[in-house]
Structures are given as structure tokens and as C-alpha cells.
Amino acid sequence: MEFHPLRSIRLDRGLAIAAVAVRARVASGTIITIEKYGHNPRPETKQRLAAALGVEVEAIWPASEEHQHNSGV
């Protein structure tokens, strides 16, 4: 089973959902929805989550995926 990159990175760092939520100032439910259902959050939320995990946004959401979302594909 392949996990969403957000979950993989979070687990690699040994962080609970609640810890990332506090660091990123987002609801735990937001993280759960992203990890479980592949929700594509707003750019500001992506930036905060990436910063909370110490990675670039592209590590979680590859540029090609972001481009497809923004172009309506």
C-alpha cells in the first residue's frame, strides 16, 4: 500500500498528526483528509505543512500534480 507523501514524510520524522497540526497551524482533520483521501489543500496550507515537516512543498505535492490541479486537468 502506497501512502500519501505527507504521511510518509510525517512518519519518517516520527511525528503524530496532532504534532504536525500544531506546528502547521491547521486542523488535525485537514491532515487526515489529505493523507487518507488525497485532498489537495490551498497553497497556504501546503506551505505551512511543508514548513512544519522541514521540506519543500514539492516533496509532498510534486510540481506536475500541482500544475494538473491548477490547469483543471
N, C-alpha and C positions, 0 to 999 in steps of 0.2 A: 504494500500500500504506500503510495506516494503522498507525502504531506505537503501542505502549502508551505512555501519558503518561509513565511513568517513563523510558523510553528517550528520548523526545522531549526531556524536560527535561534529562536527563543529557547528551545530545548537544549541546543548546543551550549548555550550560556547558562543553563541551569536555572532559568527564571520561570516563575509561575505567572500565569495570566494576570493575576492581580498586581504583581510587581511591575510588569510592563505597563499595565493600565495606569498605575500611579505615575511612573516615570514619564509616560507619553501624554498624560492628562486626557485620557479617553476612557470610556466606559468599558468594563470587562466584556460586556456583551458585544461590543464592537469587535474586539479581538476574536471572540468566539465565532462570530458571524463570518469574519474573514477566513479564519482557519478552517472552519467546518464547511462553509458554503461558497467560499471563493469571492465573497463580496468585494467590490472594488471601491474603496472609500475615496473621499475628497482628497485632493493633493495635499492640503494642510495636514490631514490626518496621517497620510502616508509619510510625510516629512517628520512628524512627531514620533511615529512608531519607529522609523529608521533611526532617528537620533537616540531614542531610548535603548535601542539594541546596538548602537555604535556601528551602524553600517550605512551605506548609501541606499537611497530609495530603490535603485536599480537592482540591488541584491535581493530585494523582496519582490519587486514588480519590474521585471525586465522591460527595457525601453520598447521593445517590439509589442509587448502586451499593452503598454500604456498607449502607444500610437494607435493600435487597433481600437481600443476603447474610445479614444478621442475622435477618431475618424468615423465612428459609427459602424465599424465592421464587426 
